Amino acid sequence: MSAIEQTEAARPRGTRLPRRARRNQLLGAAQEVFVAQGYHAAAMDDIAERAGVSKPVLYQHFPGKLELYLALLDQHCEALLHSVRTALESTTDNKQRVAATMDAYFAYVEDPGGAFRLVFESDLTNEPAVRERVDKVSLECAEAISAVIAEDTGLSRDESMLLAVGLGGVSQVVARYWLSSESQVPRDTAVQLLTSLAWKGIAGFPLHGTDMH
């Protein structure tokens, strides 16, 4: 059950929940409010009301709005990194790896909770703690992709990172455009198109120790 689903299930005021379940419920409510209103317009009153709890209950778990936002950001940065790593480990076929990684970004932005907006479209990127987390997850995703590129091509770490940053950046930018433009192109078709574009470039680097592409 997702955090938002837990929010819906636990919303009636006065319901007693175990601490972990209550925290997840509050995070789900906060996600709904932050995605809908942005950080600056959101208020702790709104989040407490959305969760169906009193403000003192909310403050028992999170001392302030920034701490709540950062906890939510940590959760969804980790989810993105996990999805990318899972995609890379899902096959040893490199073209399928590219497709799986692209699809991981599309799936991430298509999630109905809209959590990707907190990571890629935050209105709080001038806050150092937020910027640090966003930069960190982008770097960690690139490092995961880079490790596969370096192993398969024999390119240097720096060369592999350039390619990895490019692949990750293109994936998230195109996925966000696809979603925001309400494109009539189905997700699997969009992934196939982007994979074809990326593969024509990355396949030009021969496998390490062979002449095969």
Phi, psi and chi 1 to 4 in degrees:
 res  aa     phi    psi   chi1   chi2   chi3   chi4
   1 MET       -  130.0 -178.8 -179.7  -70.9      -
   2 SER   -74.6  169.2   69.7      -      -      -
   3 ALA   -62.2  -39.5      -      -      -      -
   4 ILE   -68.1  -39.9  -71.7 -179.6      -      -
   5 GLU   -62.5  -37.9  -71.4  170.3  -25.1      -
   6 GLN   -65.7  -34.6  -70.4 -171.7   48.2      -
   7 THR   -61.4  -47.0  -58.2      -      -      -
   8 GLU   -62.9  -40.8  -66.3  -66.0  -21.0      -
   9 ALA   -69.8  -28.7      -      -      -      -
  10 ALA  -110.8   12.3      -      -      -      -
  11 ARG   -67.1  -33.6 -172.8  158.4  -74.4  152.8
  12 PRO   -53.1  129.3  -27.1   36.2      -      -
  13 ARG   -63.9  140.4 -157.7  176.8  -74.8  -86.1
  14 GLY    97.3   -9.7      -      -      -      -
  15 THR   -69.2  130.6  -57.5      -      -      -
  16 ARG   -92.3  131.1  -64.5 -174.4   64.7   84.9
  17 LEU  -128.4  152.2  -67.0  173.6      -      -
  18 PRO   -57.4  155.2  -22.6   33.0      -      -
  19 ARG   -57.6  -44.5 -176.6  170.8 -178.2   81.9
  20 ARG   -63.6  -43.2 -178.2 -176.6  -66.9  -86.8
  21 ALA   -64.3  -39.5      -      -      -      -
  22 ARG   -64.6  -42.0  176.7   66.6   77.0 -167.9
  23 ARG   -61.2  -45.1  177.4 -177.0  171.0   87.0
  24 ASN   -63.2  -38.1  -73.0  -23.1      -      -
  25 GLN   -62.5  -43.8  177.3 -145.6    4.9      -
  26 LEU   -66.7  -38.5  -64.2  174.6      -      -
  27 LEU   -63.8  -39.8  -73.1  169.8      -      -
  28 GLY   -62.4  -43.5      -      -      -      -
  29 ALA   -65.4  -42.3      -      -      -      -
  30 ALA   -62.5  -40.3      -      -      -      -
  31 GLN   -59.2  -46.3  179.2  176.7  -33.7      -
  32 GLU   -58.5  -44.4  -67.0  176.2   -0.9      -
  33 VAL   -72.1  -45.4  173.9      -      -      -
  34 PHE   -64.9  -40.8  -75.6  135.0      -      -
  35 VAL   -65.6  -40.7  167.6      -      -      -
  36 ALA   -74.4  -37.4      -      -      -      -
  37 GLN  -112.5  -18.2  -58.7 -179.3   19.6      -
  38 GLY    83.7  162.9      -      -      -      -
  39 TYR   -63.5  -48.9  176.7   83.5      -      -
  40 HIS   -66.5  -35.3  -65.0  -67.3      -      -
  41 ALA   -83.2  -19.3      -      -      -      -
  42 ALA   -74.6  145.6      -      -      -      -
  43 ALA  -125.7  151.1      -      -      -      -
  44 MET   -60.3  -32.4  -67.0  -67.4  -90.7      -
  45 ASP   -58.3  -43.3  -76.2  -33.2      -      -
  46 ASP   -62.4  -42.3  -60.6  -31.5      -      -
  47 ILE   -68.4  -43.2  -64.5  168.0      -      -
  48 ALA   -61.2  -43.9      -      -      -      -
  49 GLU   -63.3  -42.1  178.2   65.2   26.7      -
  50 ARG   -63.2  -37.1 -174.3   68.9  175.9  162.6
  51 ALA   -80.3  -15.8      -      -      -      -
  52 GLY    75.2   33.6      -      -      -      -
  53 VAL  -128.7  168.9  -58.3      -      -      -
  54 SER   -82.3  159.5   64.5      -      -      -
  55 LYS   -60.2  -39.9  -81.3 -178.5   69.4  176.0
  56 PRO   -57.1  -37.0  -29.0   37.0      -      -
  57 VAL   -64.0  -42.9  169.4      -      -      -
  58 LEU   -61.6  -43.5 -179.7   56.4      -      -
  59 TYR   -72.6  -17.9  -79.3  111.2      -      -
  60 GLN   -65.5  -28.6  -75.0  174.1    8.8      -
  61 HIS   -99.3  -32.6  -67.9  -95.8      -      -
  62 PHE  -137.5  119.4  -57.8   98.8      -      -
  63 PRO   -67.8  -17.0   22.2  -32.3      -      -
  64 GLY  -166.3  173.6      -      -      -      -
  65 LYS   -64.9  -39.1 -174.1  168.4   72.5  165.9
  66 LEU   -64.5  -44.1  178.4   59.4      -      -
  67 GLU   -61.3  -37.7  -71.2   79.1    8.9      -
  68 LEU   -66.4  -43.3  176.7   51.9      -      -
  69 TYR   -63.3  -43.1 -170.1   87.5      -      -
  70 LEU   -66.1  -37.8  -67.3  176.5      -      -
  71 ALA   -63.1  -40.3      -      -      -      -
  72 LEU   -68.1  -40.6 -163.7   56.4      -      -
  73 LEU   -64.4  -42.4 -170.0   58.9      -      -
  74 ASP   -57.6  -43.6  -75.1  -21.4      -      -
  75 GLN   -60.5  -44.1 -178.8 -176.8   80.8      -
  76 HIS   -86.2  -24.0  -67.9  -61.9      -      -
  77 CYS   -66.6  -42.1  -76.1      -      -      -
  78 GLU   -64.5  -37.4 -179.8   58.0   34.7      -
  79 ALA   -63.8  -41.4      -      -      -      -
  80 LEU   -64.4  -47.3  173.6   60.0      -      -
  81 LEU   -60.8  -42.1 -179.7   58.8      -      -
  82 HIS   -61.9  -41.3  175.5   74.6      -      -
  83 SER   -64.4  -42.1  -66.2      -      -      -
  84 VAL   -66.1  -45.8  169.5      -      -      -
  85 ARG   -62.7  -41.0  -74.1  174.6  170.9  166.3
  86 THR   -62.8  -40.8  -61.5      -      -      -
  87 ALA   -63.0  -43.3      -      -      -      -
  88 LEU   -65.6  -31.5  -69.1  167.4      -      -
  89 GLU   -90.0   -2.7  -65.4  167.6    0.5      -
  90 SER   -76.9  -16.1   65.0      -      -      -
  91 THR  -158.9  160.5  177.8      -      -      -
  92 THR  -103.1   -1.8   57.2      -      -      -
  93 ASP   -81.7  119.1 -178.8  -75.9      -      -
  94 ASN   -65.9  -37.2  -75.4  -30.8      -      -
  95 LYS   -65.3  -40.4 -173.7  172.7 -176.6  179.4
  96 GLN   -66.8  -33.1  -68.9  179.4   13.2      -
  97 ARG   -61.6  -45.1  -93.0 -174.8 -179.9  145.0
  98 VAL   -60.3  -46.4  171.7      -      -      -
  99 ALA   -61.9  -43.3      -      -      -      -
 100 ALA   -64.8  -38.9      -      -      -      -
 101 THR   -68.3  -43.9  -56.8      -      -      -
 102 MET   -57.8  -45.1  -61.0  -72.8 -173.4      -
 103 ASP   -65.3  -30.9 -169.0   58.1      -      -
 104 ALA   -60.0  -40.8      -      -      -      -
 105 TYR   -69.1  -41.3  -77.6   92.2      -      -
 106 PHE   -63.2  -43.3  -85.6   77.0      -      -
 107 ALA   -63.0  -38.2      -      -      -      -
 108 TYR   -63.3  -46.1 -172.2   71.0      -      -
 109 VAL   -76.1  -22.7  -55.9      -      -      -
 110 GLU   -82.5  -12.2 -164.5 -178.1   24.0      -
 111 ASP   -54.2  128.0 -176.3  -85.0      -      -
 112 PRO   -62.0  -18.9   19.3  -31.7      -      -
 113 GLY   -72.1  -15.5      -      -      -      -
 114 GLY    69.9   22.3      -      -      -      -
 115 ALA   -62.0  -26.4      -      -      -      -
 116 PHE   -58.6  -26.1   80.7   94.3      -      -
 117 ARG   -64.8  -30.9  -60.0 -172.7 -172.3  -78.8
 118 LEU   -69.6  -30.3  -54.8  177.8      -      -
 119 VAL   -89.2  -47.8  179.6      -      -      -
 120 PHE   -99.9  -16.4  -64.0  131.5      -      -
 121 GLU  -133.8   30.8  -60.3  175.4    1.5      -
 122 SER   -64.9  142.9  174.4      -      -      -
 123 ASP   -93.5   18.1   60.5  -14.1      -      -
 124 LEU  -126.1   25.2 -163.5   61.7      -      -
 125 THR   -70.8  -10.3   51.7      -      -      -
 126 ASN   -79.4   -8.7   61.1  -30.5      -      -
 127 GLU   -82.7  120.2  165.5   60.9   44.0      -
 128 PRO   -53.6  -39.7  -27.3   35.2      -      -
 129 ALA   -66.9  -32.8      -      -      -      -
 130 VAL   -73.8  -48.3  172.0      -      -      -
 131 ARG   -58.1  -39.9 -176.2   74.4  -98.5  160.2
 132 GLU   -61.3  -43.5  177.4 -174.6   -0.8      -
 133 ARG   -68.8  -41.6  -75.9  163.1  168.9   80.1
 134 VAL   -65.1  -44.7  172.5      -      -      -
 135 ASP   -64.1  -38.8  -71.2  -14.8      -      -
 136 LYS   -64.5  -44.9 -179.3 -178.0  177.5 -175.8
 137 VAL   -69.6  -34.8   72.1      -      -      -
 138 SER   -63.5  -41.7  -63.9      -      -      -
 139 LEU   -67.0  -43.7  178.7   62.8      -      -
 140 GLU   -66.4  -37.3  -72.0  178.2  -24.6      -
 141 CYS   -64.4  -43.6  -73.5      -      -      -
 142 ALA   -63.7  -39.4      -      -      -      -
 143 GLU   -64.5  -38.2  -73.9  175.6  -21.9      -
 144 ALA   -64.8  -42.8      -      -      -      -
 145 ILE   -68.1  -41.2  -62.5  169.0      -      -
 146 SER   -61.0  -38.3  171.5      -      -      -
 147 ALA   -61.3  -39.2      -      -      -      -
 148 VAL   -69.1  -43.1  174.5      -      -      -
 149 ILE   -61.4  -47.1  -67.0  173.6      -      -
 150 ALA   -62.2  -41.6      -      -      -      -
 151 GLU   -65.5  -39.4  179.9  179.7   -4.4      -
 152 ASP   -84.1  -27.8  -75.4  -12.5      -      -
 153 THR  -108.5  -21.4   65.6      -      -      -
 154 GLY    78.6    8.5      -      -      -      -
 155 LEU   -67.4  157.7  -68.1  173.4      -      -
 156 SER   -68.0  165.7   69.8      -      -      -
 157 ARG   -59.0  -44.4 -179.7 -174.0 -177.5  -80.1
 158 ASP   -65.4  -41.5  -72.5  -15.6      -      -
 159 GLU   -64.9  -42.8  -69.8  170.1  -31.8      -
 160 SER   -64.4  -38.0  -62.2      -      -      -
 161 MET   -66.0  -38.0  -84.7  -63.1  -68.8      -
 162 LEU   -59.8  -46.1  -76.8  173.9      -      -
 163 LEU   -65.2  -40.3  -67.0  175.0      -      -
 164 ALA   -66.5  -42.5      -      -      -      -
 165 VAL   -62.0  -39.6  169.1      -      -      -
 166 GLY   -63.5  -45.6      -      -      -      -
 167 LEU   -63.8  -45.2  -74.8  172.0      -      -
 168 GLY   -66.0  -42.2      -      -      -      -
 169 GLY   -64.2  -45.4      -      -      -      -
 170 VAL   -61.4  -42.3  166.2      -      -      -
 171 SER   -59.4  -49.8  -61.1      -      -      -
 172 GLN   -73.8  -34.9   63.1   98.7  -10.8      -
 173 VAL   -67.2  -46.3  168.9      -      -      -
 174 VAL   -67.5  -40.2  174.3      -      -      -
 175 ALA   -61.4  -42.5      -      -      -      -
 176 ARG   -65.9  -40.6  -73.9  164.3   51.6 -154.7
 177 TYR   -62.8  -45.6  168.5   77.7      -      -
 178 TRP   -55.4  -42.8  170.6   79.5      -      -
 179 LEU   -72.3  -48.3 -175.3   71.6      -      -
 180 SER   -69.0  -28.9   65.1      -      -      -
 181 SER   -83.5   -2.8   66.3      -      -      -
 182 GLU    51.6   45.3  -60.4 -178.9  -10.8      -
 183 SER   -56.9  143.3  174.3      -      -      -
 184 GLN   -82.6   -3.2  -62.9  -56.7  -56.8      -
 185 VAL   -76.5  121.7  178.5      -      -      -
 186 PRO   -59.3  153.7  -21.7   32.9      -      -
 187 ARG   -57.6  -44.7  173.5  175.2  138.6 -166.1
 188 ASP   -65.8  -33.6   59.1  -13.6      -      -
 189 THR   -68.9  -41.7  -57.8      -      -      -
 190 ALA   -61.1  -42.3      -      -      -      -
 191 VAL   -64.1  -42.0  169.7      -      -      -
 192 GLN   -62.1  -42.3  -72.3  173.8    9.1      -
 193 LEU   -62.7  -46.3  -73.1  169.1      -      -
 194 LEU   -68.8  -37.0 -166.9   56.6      -      -
 195 THR   -62.8  -42.7  -61.4      -      -      -
 196 SER   -60.0  -43.5  178.7      -      -      -
 197 LEU   -62.6  -48.6  175.1   65.0      -      -
 198 ALA   -68.0  -39.9      -      -      -      -
 199 TRP   -66.5  -33.9 -178.4 -113.3      -      -
 200 LYS   -63.2  -25.1  -73.2  178.2 -179.3  178.3
 201 GLY   -87.5  -52.1      -      -      -      -
 202 ILE   -70.0  -28.7 -161.6   70.0      -      -
 203 ALA   -71.0  -11.9      -      -      -      -
 204 GLY   -72.1  -11.6      -      -      -      -
 205 PHE   -94.3  118.7  -63.4   93.5      -      -
 206 PRO   -65.2  152.1   22.1  -31.2      -      -
 207 LEU   -60.0  143.8  -67.9  174.5      -      -
 208 HIS   -58.3  124.6 -173.7   41.0      -      -
 209 GLY    84.0    6.2      -      -      -      -
 210 THR  -137.5  173.8   76.5      -      -      -
 211 ASP  -103.0    6.2  -65.7  -34.6      -      -
 212 MET   -85.5  146.8  -63.3  176.5   58.5      -
 213 HIS   -93.3      -  -72.4 -169.6      -      -
